[in-house]
Amino acid sequence: MADLRTNYMGLELKNPIIAGASNLVTEIQNLKQLEEAGVAAVVYKSLFEEQVQLENLELYERKTEYEERYAEQVTLFPNSHSVPESPDDYLLNLKKAKEALSVPLIASLNAVSDDIWIEYAVKAAETGVDGLELNFYTLPNEQTKDRETIEEKQIETLRKVKAAVKIPVSVKLSPFYTNPLSFISGLDKAGADGIVIFNRLLQPDIDIYTETHSMPYNLSSTEDNRLPLRFAGMLYGNIEASVCASTGIYTGNDVVKMLLAGADTVQVVSTLYRNGIDVVKSIIEETGKWMDVHGHDTIGKFRGKMSLKESENKKVYQRAQYIDVIMNASEILKKYKSLK
């Protein structure tokens, strides 16, 4: 029988399936169902810096509400306990989630300023979670920011968080860096325990009938997993940090592909929404069945077998693959015409 155990940023996991951050994991009932279905770890929904800033703004507005009125009313200033405390609620729920689970729980943070990163990394660690996941991204909305400034700042943030906590820290990235491999190498040298590839960011849309912007939430498809597969294959054997593939992981076959490319684990979210939490059972079963059929009793026997480092066919990770597609365009046309 296949042994699906693996290691992710120093955590021993019973299998490579991690439930990624989403609204699903905020309900204790869902957490218990995920654990019963077989997930090896859970990433709790992100705490955003905007939540912290909103709380600070509300507190400031309440405390200064009467400053321009009557002096005798200054004693009516509320203390912080009378203000909605979203970040504190998050930390409380994070602690409850940790107490409800026997599998590792990883806190997810999404901030901008180092003060917030460090403060809430420490507070999250104090709840007893097993690890932290830092969501790094920069929107291309400021032309004056150069690559070095953006990347060095994020690498320095990682160093500061690592120095502030004793639990493992992973970094979840978008693919929108000038050279993701170089940046990941910098994060690796700065002490990242894990790299999650890639974050699926919400993108704006335009309603042409109302001429308004919208921000639809689109679940990933299996086609989307080719990008993390490529990067997992190129990262294998080149960094010390664990690699977690995210986006478009729906089935056991998808998991096997990522492991063959070189990933240590995967994160699933969209398939939980589309197919229900119990889909985890079939993902684990399919992965184990594939291993049994191919004679692999442990993941270590085949992980990275199809990576750039280990594969005999190097060109699938190179530009030559693109050239091949162009040169064989007629074959593509034949294929899709036959599907009609």
Summary of the structure (lengths in Angstrom):
residues: 340
radius of gyration: 22.6
end to end distance: 42.1
largest distance: 83.7
contacts: 1034
relative contact order: 0.13
helix: 48%
strand: 15%
